[in-house]
Amino acid sequence: MINSEWGATSDPQVVERQTREFDRYMLGDVFWDYRNLIPDVKAQPGGKNEDPALLSALERPYPPVIAGTPSGWHWDSASDTFTVQYSTQLPDHRSGAGLKSEIYIPLLHYPEGYSVSLTGASMVSRTASVLWLRNKPGAKTVNVTVTPR
């Protein structure tokens, strides 16, 4: 499920509240009001042609691929800490042992890199903006915490 075409605001506090609600229900979202984020839509985005506070509220970690059944995730913008928890049982009740999950890690919030704390999975690889995990055999749940380095 995805929440599309929301965001008729340039208030970062409103955006943070709304994105927390989406995360609470594990919903993807599409912020549709580009003019609030990029004042001059005819010019290249970036630098003075973007709202940095709004971009910071919108650009947050999320798990696009979960090898199991998610029970929740949370982004704490005050500490730049992201947590995600999931069962290694797939929605169809098969085991997700050995399968891979992916977490998007935005460079905006982790310019110096990030640290990862894991239980129930091992890190397969990582780049500056993507973390790949593999469920450990026998693990029932996976807990991940990402913090700034």
URMO-V663885 format. One record per residue. N is the residue number from 0. RES is the residue in three letters. PHI is phi in whole degrees, -180 to 180 (none if undefined). PSI is psi in whole degrees, -180 to 180 (NA if undefined). Layout:
n->[N;N]
res->[RES;RES]
phi->[PHI;PHI]
psi->[PSI;PSI]
//
This chain:
n->[0;1;2;3;4;5;6;7;8;9;10;11;12;13;14;15;16;17;18;19;20;21;22;23;24;25;26;27;28;29;30;31;32;33;34;35;36;37;38;39;40;41;42;43;44;45;46;47;48;49;50;51;52;53;54;55;56;57;58;59;60;61;62;63;64;65;66;67;68;69;70;71;72;73;74;75;76;77;78;79;80;81;82;83;84;85;86;87;88;89;90;91;92;93;94;95;96;97;98;99;100;101;102;103;104;105;106;107;108;109;110;111;112;113;114;115;116;117;118;119;120;121;122;123;124;125;126;127;128;129;130;131;132;133;134;135;136;137;138;139;140;141;142;143;144;145;146;147;148]
res->[MET;ILE;ASN;SER;GLU;TRP;GLY;ALA;THR;SER;ASP;PRO;GLN;VAL;VAL;GLU;ARG;GLN;THR;ARG;GLU;PHE;ASP;ARG;TYR;MET;LEU;GLY;ASP;VAL;PHE;TRP;ASP;TYR;ARG;ASN;LEU;ILE;PRO;ASP;VAL;LYS;ALA;GLN;PRO;GLY;GLY;LYS;ASN;GLU;ASP;PRO;ALA;LEU;LEU;SER;ALA;LEU;GLU;ARG;PRO;TYR;PRO;PRO;VAL;ILE;ALA;GLY;THR;PRO;SER;GLY;TRP;HIS;TRP;ASP;SER;ALA;SER;ASP;THR;PHE;THR;VAL;GLN;TYR;SER;THR;GLN;LEU;PRO;ASP;HIS;ARG;SER;GLY;ALA;GLY;LEU;LYS;SER;GLU;ILE;TYR;ILE;PRO;LEU;LEU;HIS;TYR;PRO;GLU;GLY;TYR;SER;VAL;SER;LEU;THR;GLY;ALA;SER;MET;VAL;SER;ARG;THR;ALA;SER;VAL;LEU;TRP;LEU;ARG;ASN;LYS;PRO;GLY;ALA;LYS;THR;VAL;ASN;VAL;THR;VAL;THR;PRO;ARG]
phi->[none;-138;-96;-109;53;-119;114;-77;-155;-114;-88;-59;-67;-67;-63;-61;-62;-66;-67;-62;-64;-62;-62;-57;-101;56;-101;-76;-150;-130;-79;-99;-91;-57;-68;-71;-87;-119;-58;-105;-70;-88;-103;-65;-65;119;58;-76;-100;-160;-92;-64;-68;-69;-60;-63;-71;-84;-84;-142;-66;-163;-100;-69;-133;-124;-86;160;-116;-68;-110;161;-146;-148;-111;-104;-69;-67;-111;54;-111;-119;-127;-144;-132;-155;-83;-82;-85;-72;-56;-90;78;-76;-78;-100;-57;83;-83;-105;-114;-132;-126;-82;-122;-72;-60;-55;-96;-132;-65;-100;98;-144;-110;-128;-114;-132;-135;84;-149;-121;-77;-86;-165;-154;-123;-63;-127;-141;-118;-113;-125;-124;-61;-79;-58;87;-73;-93;-136;-125;-125;-129;-130;-115;-131;-66;-82]
psi->[147;141;112;158;58;165;29;58;153;13;110;-31;-37;-44;-43;-44;-45;-43;-32;-40;-42;-45;-39;-37;9;46;139;164;158;112;118;-18;80;-33;-24;-32;-42;101;-44;95;-12;-13;165;133;155;163;-126;-10;45;154;104;-35;-40;-42;-42;-37;-33;-37;103;159;154;158;97;-24;123;122;68;-154;115;143;-14;160;159;134;120;100;-25;-36;0;43;130;133;146;142;141;155;145;2;128;160;-27;12;3;162;140;17;131;-7;159;144;159;137;127;130;107;130;-31;-39;-11;57;-25;10;-176;156;151;133;129;145;141;-3;162;153;125;-49;170;149;-174;-26;3;135;127;134;154;128;136;142;135;-13;135;-33;157;134;130;135;127;128;160;148;NA]
//
